[in-house]
């Protein structure tokens, strides 16, 4: 279980998260939805060790990992796919995969990434920066997959992509979830996120104001509060 307990966090003197509690049980899909600037990205940054909370605890499988750096969280099975993808544009697709897959035999890592998104197999020698936005996002997700994570944190993977590409990425995320990997999804495509989610959290101005199962959500309130929901 990945647990964020009473987390407050911010940047310098600016508080963003205010006593937030969120749980990602193993093998579950959790959707984190909210208005722009609510603090969703900040919460993912805390969950992957990129940002140390000012108060509260980050726990993984019962161990307190608060304040531990990202590589410790990554080694413990928490992988973050950041907003903006985080691929290295000047490195080839192959090297982007291998950089993340340290320790995994080369052929195995490449094969695994290509099994997620076959198009990557035809682009292995190209610089990642020459790929389309959708292909770069596939690469970012595939890189996470090759590390065999127990928890993947995904920040707006569908941002700016054509619906057909979003379909392909969500289809893979569905397979990943079925294989037993837990997902924490921050998503603008509310309906797609809710289709996959076991639990949903709504965030507004740094606080969680709903936590429950998708079926318990008040659809009208959701649409009103999250206009632009697709
Ligand atoms: P969005 O959907 O717009 O990405 P979000 O819910 O992910 O929003 P965050 O990116 O976590 O929200 O931002 C929450 C608040 O923190 C915003 O007011 C933002 O301006 C502020 N913020 C984010 N990053 C920084 C930073 N590096 N330094 C200072 N303030 C920041």
Boltz pocket constraint, residues with backbone or C-beta under 6 A from the ligand:
constraints:
  - pocket:
      binder: B
      contacts: [[A, 11], [A, 14], [A, 16], [A, 34], [A, 35], [A, 36], [A, 37], [A, 38], [A, 39], [A, 40], [A, 41], [A, 42], [A, 43]]
      max_distance: 6.0
